[in-house]
Amino acid sequence: MSHVAMGRHICEICGEKFESGEILIHKHLSDIPKEKTITGWGICPKDQELLDKGYLHLVEADPKKSSFLDNGNMSKEGAYRTGRIAHMKREVASDIFNMDIDPRLPMVFIDIDAFEQILSMSKEADRG
């Protein structure tokens, strides 16, 4: 261990831990355990590449096991992620959900039924 470490973030889309580019220095020059190097949320390079290509990430979450913000939205910290993620072009997502999707929004949480429906639509499109 060392009193200097690279900071890491948790990807808000896929949940992977990745280096954030931050340099952490323990102010008492004590060792920094690896679990203490997580400094926040971010978007990993792999998911950022898809965002840059115009994709929206659809993250499946179980609402029964998740916590919500006061405005009714699922919080990224409290979302019970199932591990399944779909990537959809923003224009397609806008058409399917019949709404404008904020271009700054990297992802949306969708429930299990909605995820299954999107998978079904995708399989039909592949056959068609």
N, C-alpha and C positions, 0 to 999 in steps of 0.2 A: 504494500500500500504506500501511498504518498500523500503529502500535504498539498499537492497540486493534482488536479484531475480535469478531464474534459467533461463539460456539462452535457447532459442528454435530455431530450424531450421525448414525450410519448406522442406518437402520431394519432391525431384525433380521428383519423379515418380507419386505419387498420390496427392500431394499438401497438405497433412495433416501437421499440425504443431505438433512437438514433442520435448520433452526436449533433449537438446544436451549434457547435463552434465557440461556445463559451468556455472560458478558462476559469476554473474554480480554485481558489486558494484559501485554505483554512486559516483564519486570522490568528489562531494560537499555534499554528504550524503542527497540528496533529494530523494523523492519517485521516483520509476521507474514504469511508467505505463506499463501495460501488452503488449500493441502494440509496445513498444520499446525494448522488450526482444527477438525479432527475430534478429539473428546474421548472418544468411546465409542459404545456401542450404545444404542438406544432404540426407541420405536415412533412412527412418523410419525402426524400427525393423521388422515390418511385411514384407515389401518389401525386406529387407536385407536377411531375412530367405529364400525367394524364390530365390534370387540371389545365395545364398550359396548352394541351391539345383540344380543349373544349369539352371535356367530360365532367359530369357531375357524379359524385360517388353516392350510391344508395346503400346505406348501412342498415342491415336488419337488426332490430332490437325488440325484445319482448317487453311490451308496456306493463305487463302484470308484475314484472320484476324490476322495473325501472323507477327512478324518481324524476319528478317534474319541477320545473320552475313555476313561480307564481303566475306567469302568463300562460301556463298550460303546455309549454314546449318541454320536451325531454332535454335534460341537461347532459352535456357530453360526459361529465364526471359520473352522473348517475344512471346513464344508459346501460342496460343489461344487454350487451352485444352478443349475438349468437355466433359470430365469426363469419357470417356470409356477407359479401359485399358485391354489388353489381355496379358497373360503370356504364353510364348512358350519356350520349351526346346531349348537351343542354337543350338544343332545339327539340329533340325527341321527347325529353322529359317535360318540357313546357307543353307540348301537344298532348301527351298522355295524361298529365295531371291537370290540363286545361287551366294553366296559370302562368304568369310570368315568374321566372325564378331569378332571384337577385344574383347578378353575375359575380358578386363577392362571396357568395355562399359556396363553400367547397363541397358540402355534403348535406344530406338529409337523412334522418332516421325514418325507416318505414317498418311497419309491423310485419309479422310473419305472414299473414294472409296476403298483404299487398306484395310482398316479396315473391310469394308463390305465384301470384297472378302475373307478375312481370316475367318470371321464368317461363311460365306457360306461353305468354305472348311471344317471347323470344324463340322458343322451340317451334311455335307455329310459323313464325317468320322464316326460320331456317329451312323448314320443310317446303314452304310456299314458293 
